[in-house]
Amino acid sequence: MSANLEATTDDIARESRSSSTRAAFSSFIGTTVEWYDYFLYGTAAALVFPKVFFSQLTPEFATLASMASFAVAFVLRPLGGMVIGHFGDRVGRKKMLIFTLLVMGLCTAAIGFLPSYAIAGYWAPGLLILLRIVQGFALGGEWGGAALMSVEHAPAGRRGLFGATMQMGVPAGLLVSTGAFALVSSLPDAQFFTWGWRLPFVFSLALLAVGMYIRLQVSEPPNFEKVKASGNVARIPLLEVWQNEKLKTLIMVFFQTVANVGYFLITVYALTYITSTLHLPRSVASSGLLVAAAVDLAMQPVFGWLSDQVGRKVVYGFGAVFFAAYAFPFFWLLDTGNPLLITVALALGLGIGHASTGSLHGVIYAEQYPTRYRFSGASTAYQLSGIISSAPTPLVAAWLVARSGNSMSVSWYVVAAAVISFVCVLLVKETFHEPIDR
């Protein structure tokens, strides 16, 4: 009898570990596909769209218009987080994740087929911005669902590591998208700006098929299933967030300010700075970012694991301090014009600054809210932060350099962002030892 009981217990434990691993892998692959789509647009906004969709403007205003088209998605991300989060808390995480993946993949592929301004006039940038808006809506719900699938399935004491596994999809998506652009960037300009840049967008259809297959294999998290089985599903989850978590949500909106500013400064604006301000070849920017994304990918699970040992606040606080200290050396390295030092600059920024902060977003935001309205709370806070700190960064950086003629003002911008995040780290509650099933 006891032997059978032990065997049954072992089977349950194995199935639980298998389910946790499957959920983490699903979130990683799905998030990689989602962020491939998203970052592909960011790279193209810096290197291609000013000449293809905004060619009627001066080079300076074409760059600003292109960066604005990149930023417009952030306006829709909170709405996507609220709407998709609502249904994620009511009908399930899995259904919403399948929906967001499908929408993102199809929109990205459609961008690859858009006519240029020279062919379609103002219809071209108009359609581009429309597809970007839909992308933003879908991504607004994608992040929260993927974070919850990883964290809620994670074994006790390993939520930081498993949450980082989901967050690894961000640099992985950047790595794949940058690699795809690096391949087509070697084409002559005439071919690159005509059809070469379109290939990575169309390739999204293949990634979409892989991501859909994997996500269909994953079950709902046990915590959510318990809430659903008990009939304790929130009728209006966002209303409960507002009633119970106003101050906490406000803190979480500003919590990742430095991670957002640092990340989009490195992955979007730095491409423009390297090619337009320093007048270096596209290949220097894209290859440097490729290496940096690989370093970020490798370091994220390290910092996720470390947060399980010493706490989320210690690791995140370190990341905020690093970004502040690195804000000036980052541009000093870029300004050398040396491809190797530029690669080092990008790799340190992503591999230490972003990895130590971005790797913890999934687990930190998920742990702040109870299961009943966790999707809505985490998604809303996370996506609102994007409007405040992610969206403006490339635009603000471009404007500061244009006004001042140097990068020092951008470095002070990063320092200010670090101060904001560090204050939020001090205010937020440490959660790495608390149970998730509440």
C-alpha positions as CSV (number, residue, x, y, z in Angstrom):
1,M,0.0,0.0,0.0
2,S,2.8,2.4,1.0
3,A,4.8,1.5,-2.1
4,N,1.8,2.3,-4.3
5,L,1.3,5.6,-2.5
6,E,5.0,6.5,-2.9
7,A,4.8,5.6,-6.6
8,T,1.7,7.7,-7.0
9,T,3.4,10.6,-5.2
10,D,6.5,10.3,-7.4
11,D,4.3,10.3,-10.6
12,I,2.5,13.4,-9.4
13,A,5.9,15.1,-8.7
14,R,7.3,14.1,-12.1
15,E,4.1,15.3,-13.8
16,S,4.3,18.6,-11.9
17,R,8.0,19.1,-12.9
18,S,7.1,18.2,-16.5
19,S,4.2,20.7,-16.5
20,S,6.4,23.4,-15.1
21,T,9.1,22.9,-17.7
22,R,6.6,22.7,-20.5
23,A,4.9,25.9,-19.4
24,A,8.3,27.7,-19.1
25,F,9.4,26.5,-22.5
26,S,6.1,27.5,-24.1
27,S,6.3,31.0,-22.6
28,F,9.9,31.3,-23.8
29,I,9.1,30.2,-27.4
30,G,5.9,32.2,-27.6
31,T,7.5,35.3,-26.1
32,T,10.4,35.0,-28.5
33,V,8.1,35.0,-31.4
34,E,6.1,37.9,-30.1
35,W,9.2,40.0,-29.4
36,Y,10.8,39.0,-32.7
37,D,7.8,40.7,-34.3
38,Y,8.0,43.7,-32.0
39,F,11.8,44.3,-32.2
40,L,11.8,43.7,-35.9
41,Y,9.7,46.8,-36.2
42,G,12.1,48.8,-33.9
43,T,15.1,47.9,-36.0
44,A,13.3,48.8,-39.2
45,A,12.1,52.0,-37.7
46,A,15.7,53.0,-37.1
47,L,17.2,51.8,-40.4
48,V,14.5,51.4,-43.0
49,F,11.2,53.2,-42.5
50,P,12.6,56.8,-42.7
51,K,13.6,56.1,-46.3
52,V,10.7,53.8,-47.3
53,F,7.6,55.2,-45.6
54,F,8.6,58.7,-44.6
55,S,10.8,59.7,-47.6
56,Q,8.8,62.8,-48.2
57,L,10.3,64.4,-45.1
58,T,13.8,65.7,-44.3
59,P,16.1,63.1,-42.9
60,E,15.8,64.5,-39.3
61,F,12.0,64.6,-39.4
62,A,11.8,61.2,-41.2
63,T,13.7,59.7,-38.3
64,L,11.4,61.4,-35.7
65,A,8.3,60.3,-37.6
66,S,9.6,56.7,-37.8
67,M,10.4,56.7,-34.1
68,A,6.9,58.0,-33.4
69,S,5.4,55.2,-35.4
70,F,7.4,52.8,-33.2
71,A,6.2,54.6,-30.0
72,V,2.5,54.6,-31.0
73,A,2.1,50.9,-30.1
74,F,2.8,51.7,-26.5
75,V,-0.4,53.8,-26.4
76,L,-2.4,50.7,-27.2
77,R,-0.5,48.3,-25.0
78,P,-2.3,49.3,-21.7
79,L,-5.7,48.9,-23.4
80,G,-4.6,45.5,-24.6
81,G,-3.4,44.6,-21.1
82,M,-6.7,45.6,-19.6
83,V,-9.0,44.0,-22.2
84,I,-7.0,40.8,-22.7
85,G,-6.2,40.7,-19.0
86,H,-9.9,40.8,-18.2
87,F,-10.6,37.7,-20.2
88,G,-7.4,36.1,-19.0
89,D,-8.6,36.3,-15.4
90,R,-12.1,35.1,-16.4
91,V,-11.7,32.5,-19.1
92,G,-8.1,31.5,-18.9
93,R,-4.5,32.4,-19.7
94,K,-4.0,29.9,-22.5
95,K,-6.8,31.1,-24.8
96,M,-5.6,34.7,-24.6
97,L,-2.0,33.7,-25.3
98,I,-3.0,31.9,-28.5
99,F,-5.0,35.0,-29.6
100,T,-2.2,37.4,-29.0
101,L,0.4,35.3,-30.8
102,L,-1.8,34.9,-33.8
103,V,-2.5,38.7,-34.1
104,M,1.1,39.7,-33.6
105,G,2.4,37.2,-36.2
106,L,-0.1,38.2,-38.9
107,C,0.4,41.9,-38.4
108,T,4.2,41.5,-38.7
109,A,3.9,39.5,-41.9
110,A,1.5,42.1,-43.3
111,I,4.1,44.9,-42.8
112,G,6.4,43.0,-45.1
113,F,3.9,43.3,-47.9
114,L,3.1,47.0,-47.5
115,P,3.8,49.4,-50.5
116,S,6.3,52.2,-50.0
117,Y,5.5,55.9,-49.9
118,A,6.8,56.3,-53.5
119,I,4.1,53.8,-54.6
120,A,1.1,54.4,-52.4
121,G,1.7,57.9,-51.0
122,Y,0.2,58.6,-47.5
123,W,-1.6,55.2,-47.6
124,A,1.8,53.6,-46.9
125,P,2.6,55.2,-43.6
126,G,-1.0,55.1,-42.6
127,L,-1.3,51.4,-43.0
128,L,2.1,50.9,-41.3
129,I,0.9,52.8,-38.2
130,L,-2.5,50.9,-38.2
131,L,-0.7,47.6,-38.1
132,R,1.7,48.9,-35.4
133,I,-1.3,49.9,-33.3
134,V,-2.8,46.4,-33.6
135,Q,0.6,44.9,-32.7
136,G,0.7,47.1,-29.5
137,F,-2.8,45.9,-28.5
138,A,-1.9,42.3,-28.8
139,L,1.5,42.7,-27.0
140,G,-0.3,44.4,-24.2
141,G,-2.0,41.1,-23.3
142,E,0.8,38.8,-24.4
143,W,3.3,39.8,-21.7
144,G,1.0,39.3,-18.7
145,G,-0.2,35.9,-19.9
146,A,3.2,34.6,-20.6
147,A,4.5,35.8,-17.3
148,L,1.7,34.1,-15.4
149,M,2.0,30.9,-17.2
150,S,5.7,30.6,-16.2
151,V,5.5,31.9,-12.7
152,E,2.2,30.2,-11.7
153,H,3.5,26.8,-13.0
154,A,7.0,27.2,-11.4
155,P,8.2,25.0,-8.5
156,A,8.4,26.5,-5.1
157,G,11.6,28.5,-4.6
158,R,12.3,28.7,-8.3
159,R,9.8,31.3,-9.5
160,G,12.6,33.8,-10.2
161,L,14.4,31.3,-12.5
162,F,11.2,30.2,-14.3
163,G,10.0,33.8,-14.6
164,A,13.4,34.7,-16.1
165,T,12.9,31.9,-18.6
166,M,9.9,33.7,-20.0
167,Q,11.7,37.0,-19.9
168,M,14.5,35.4,-21.9
169,G,12.1,35.5,-24.8
170,V,12.7,39.3,-25.0
171,P,16.5,39.1,-25.8
172,A,15.9,35.9,-27.8
173,G,13.4,37.8,-30.0
174,L,15.9,40.6,-30.3
175,L,18.6,38.1,-31.2
176,V,16.6,36.5,-33.9
177,S,15.2,39.7,-35.3
178,T,18.7,41.4,-35.3
179,G,20.2,38.3,-36.9
180,A,17.6,38.3,-39.6
181,F,18.3,42.0,-40.3
182,A,22.0,41.4,-40.2
183,L,21.6,38.9,-43.0
184,V,19.6,41.2,-45.3
185,S,21.7,44.3,-44.4
186,S,24.6,42.9,-46.4
187,L,22.5,43.4,-49.6
188,P,23.3,46.5,-51.8
189,D,21.1,49.5,-50.8
190,A,18.9,49.3,-53.9
191,Q,17.9,45.7,-53.1
192,F,17.8,46.2,-49.3
193,F,15.4,49.1,-49.4
194,T,13.3,47.6,-52.1
195,W,12.7,44.0,-51.0
196,G,15.5,42.8,-48.7
197,W,14.1,44.4,-45.5
198,R,10.8,42.7,-46.1
199,L,12.1,39.2,-45.8
200,P,12.4,39.1,-42.0
201,F,8.8,40.4,-41.7
202,V,7.5,37.6,-43.9
203,F,9.6,35.0,-42.1
204,S,7.3,35.8,-39.1
205,L,4.7,33.4,-40.6
206,A,7.1,30.4,-40.0
207,L,7.8,31.4,-36.5
208,L,4.0,31.9,-35.9
209,A,3.4,28.3,-36.9
210,V,6.0,27.0,-34.5
211,G,4.8,29.2,-31.6
212,M,1.1,28.2,-32.1
213,Y,2.0,24.5,-32.1
214,I,3.9,24.8,-28.8
215,R,1.4,26.9,-27.0
216,L,-1.5,24.6,-27.8
217,Q,0.3,21.8,-25.8
218,V,0.3,23.7,-22.5
219,S,-2.4,23.5,-19.7
220,E,-3.8,26.3,-17.6
221,P,-1.9,27.0,-14.3
222,P,-3.1,25.0,-11.3
223,N,-3.7,28.2,-9.3
224,F,-6.1,29.6,-11.9
225,E,-7.9,26.2,-12.3
226,K,-8.5,26.2,-8.5
227,V,-10.0,29.7,-8.6
228,K,-12.2,28.8,-11.6
229,A,-13.3,25.5,-10.0
230,S,-14.3,27.3,-6.8
231,G,-16.4,29.8,-8.7
232,N,-14.3,32.6,-7.2
233,V,-13.5,34.2,-10.6
234,A,-13.5,38.0,-10.5
235,R,-16.5,39.5,-12.3
236,I,-14.6,42.7,-13.2
237,P,-10.9,42.1,-12.4
238,L,-9.7,45.5,-13.1
239,L,-12.2,47.1,-10.8
240,E,-10.9,44.9,-8.0
241,V,-7.3,46.0,-8.8
242,W,-8.5,49.6,-8.5
243,Q,-10.3,49.0,-5.2
244,N,-7.6,47.0,-3.6
245,E,-4.2,47.8,-5.2
246,K,-4.2,51.5,-6.2
247,L,-0.9,52.5,-4.4
248,K,0.9,49.3,-5.3
249,T,-0.1,49.6,-8.9
250,L,1.1,53.2,-9.1
251,I,4.5,52.1,-7.7
252,M,4.6,49.2,-10.2
253,V,3.9,51.6,-13.1
254,F,7.1,53.5,-12.3
255,F,9.1,50.5,-11.0
256,Q,10.7,49.5,-14.3
257,T,11.5,53.0,-15.6
258,V,15.3,52.5,-15.7
259,A,14.9,49.1,-17.4
260,N,12.7,50.5,-20.1
261,V,14.8,53.7,-20.7
262,G,18.0,51.7,-20.8
263,Y,16.7,48.9,-23.0
264,F,15.1,51.0,-25.7
265,L,18.0,53.5,-25.7
266,I,20.3,50.6,-26.5
267,T,18.1,48.5,-28.8
268,V,16.4,51.3,-30.8
269,Y,18.0,54.8,-30.4
270,A,21.6,53.5,-30.4
271,L,21.0,52.1,-33.9
272,T,20.1,55.6,-35.1
273,Y,23.0,57.2,-33.2
274,I,25.6,54.7,-34.6
275,T,24.4,55.1,-38.2
276,S,23.2,58.7,-38.4
277,T,25.2,60.6,-35.8
278,L,28.5,58.6,-36.0
279,H,28.0,57.8,-39.7
280,L,29.0,54.1,-39.3
281,P,27.8,51.3,-41.5
282,R,24.5,49.5,-40.6
283,S,26.5,46.3,-40.1
284,V,28.3,47.8,-37.1
285,A,25.1,48.5,-35.3
286,S,23.3,45.3,-36.2
287,S,26.2,43.0,-35.5
288,G,27.0,44.7,-32.2
289,L,23.3,44.4,-31.1
290,L,23.4,40.7,-32.1
291,V,26.2,40.0,-29.7
292,A,24.6,42.1,-27.0
293,A,21.3,40.2,-27.3
294,A,23.1,36.9,-26.9
295,V,24.8,38.1,-23.7
296,D,21.5,39.4,-22.4
297,L,19.9,36.0,-23.2
298,A,22.7,34.1,-21.3
299,M,22.7,36.3,-18.2
300,Q,18.9,36.6,-17.6
301,P,18.6,33.1,-16.0
302,V,21.6,33.9,-13.8
303,F,20.0,36.9,-12.3
304,G,16.6,35.1,-12.1
305,W,18.2,32.3,-10.1
306,L,20.1,34.9,-8.0
307,S,16.8,36.6,-7.1
308,D,15.5,33.2,-5.7
309,Q,18.6,33.2,-3.4
310,V,18.9,36.8,-2.1
311,G,15.6,38.4,-3.1
312,R,14.1,40.4,-6.0
313,K,14.8,43.8,-4.5
314,V,18.5,43.3,-4.0
315,V,19.0,42.1,-7.6
316,Y,16.8,44.8,-9.2
317,G,18.3,47.5,-7.0
318,F,21.8,46.5,-8.3
319,G,20.5,46.8,-11.9
320,A,19.2,50.3,-11.3
321,V,22.5,51.4,-9.8
322,F,24.5,49.9,-12.6
323,F,22.4,51.7,-15.3
324,A,23.1,55.0,-13.5
325,A,26.8,54.4,-13.2
326,Y,27.0,53.2,-16.9
327,A,25.0,56.0,-18.5
328,F,28.1,58.1,-19.4
329,P,30.6,55.3,-20.2
330,F,28.1,53.8,-22.6
331,F,28.2,56.9,-24.9
332,W,32.0,57.3,-24.4
333,L,32.4,53.8,-25.8
334,L,30.1,54.5,-28.7
335,D,31.8,57.7,-29.6
336,T,35.1,56.0,-30.2
337,G,33.7,54.7,-33.4
338,N,35.5,51.4,-32.8
339,P,33.3,48.5,-33.8
340,L,34.7,46.3,-31.0
341,L,34.2,48.9,-28.3
342,I,30.7,49.6,-29.6
343,T,29.9,45.9,-29.3
344,V,31.2,46.0,-25.7
345,A,29.1,49.0,-24.9
346,L,25.9,47.3,-26.1
347,A,26.8,44.0,-24.5
348,L,27.4,45.5,-21.0
349,G,24.2,47.6,-21.2
350,L,22.1,44.6,-22.1
351,G,24.0,41.8,-20.4
352,I,24.3,43.5,-17.0
353,G,21.9,46.5,-16.9
354,H,18.9,44.9,-18.6
355,A,19.5,41.3,-17.6
356,S,19.5,42.2,-13.9
357,T,16.3,44.1,-14.2
358,G,14.3,42.9,-17.1
359,S,14.8,39.2,-16.1
360,L,12.7,39.9,-13.0
361,H,9.8,41.7,-14.4
362,G,7.6,38.6,-14.9
363,V,8.1,37.3,-11.4
364,I,8.0,40.6,-9.6
365,Y,4.8,41.8,-11.2
366,A,3.1,38.4,-10.9
367,E,3.9,38.1,-7.2
368,Q,2.4,41.5,-6.4
369,Y,-1.2,40.4,-7.1
370,P,-3.5,37.6,-6.0
371,T,-4.6,34.9,-8.5
372,R,-8.1,36.3,-8.8
373,Y,-7.1,39.4,-10.6
374,R,-3.4,38.8,-11.2
375,F,-3.5,38.9,-15.0
376,S,-5.3,42.3,-15.0
377,G,-3.2,43.8,-12.3
378,A,0.2,42.7,-13.6
379,S,-0.6,43.6,-17.3
380,T,-2.1,47.0,-16.6
381,A,0.8,48.1,-14.4
382,Y,3.4,46.7,-16.7
383,Q,1.9,48.2,-19.9
384,L,1.2,51.6,-18.4
385,S,4.9,51.8,-17.6
386,G,5.6,51.4,-21.3
387,I,3.7,54.6,-22.2
388,I,5.6,56.6,-19.5
389,S,9.1,55.2,-20.0
390,S,9.5,52.9,-23.0
391,A,7.7,54.8,-25.7
392,P,9.3,58.2,-25.3
393,T,12.9,57.0,-24.9
394,P,14.0,56.9,-28.6
395,L,12.1,60.2,-29.3
396,V,13.5,61.9,-26.2
397,A,17.0,60.7,-26.9
398,A,16.9,61.9,-30.5
399,W,15.5,65.3,-29.4
400,L,18.1,65.8,-26.6
401,V,21.0,65.0,-29.0
402,A,19.5,67.3,-31.7
403,R,19.1,70.2,-29.2
404,S,22.4,69.8,-27.3
405,G,24.6,68.4,-30.0
406,N,26.0,65.7,-27.7
407,S,25.0,62.7,-25.7
408,M,25.5,64.0,-22.2
409,S,21.9,65.0,-21.7
410,V,20.8,61.5,-22.7
411,S,23.1,60.1,-20.0
412,W,21.5,62.3,-17.4
413,Y,18.1,61.1,-18.6
414,V,19.1,57.6,-17.8
415,V,20.4,58.6,-14.3
416,A,17.0,60.2,-13.6
417,A,15.3,57.0,-14.6
418,A,17.5,55.0,-12.3
419,V,16.6,57.2,-9.4
420,I,12.9,56.7,-10.0
421,S,13.3,52.9,-10.2
422,F,15.5,52.7,-7.1
423,V,12.9,54.6,-5.0
424,C,10.2,52.2,-6.2
425,V,12.4,49.2,-5.3
426,L,12.6,50.6,-1.7
427,L,8.8,51.0,-1.6
428,V,7.7,47.7,-3.0
429,K,7.3,44.6,-0.8
430,E,9.8,41.7,-1.0
431,T,7.9,38.6,-2.2
432,F,10.4,35.9,-3.1
433,H,9.6,33.9,0.0
434,E,5.8,34.3,-0.1
435,P,3.4,31.7,-1.6
436,I,2.0,32.4,-5.1
437,D,-1.3,30.5,-4.5
438,R,-3.2,33.3,-2.8
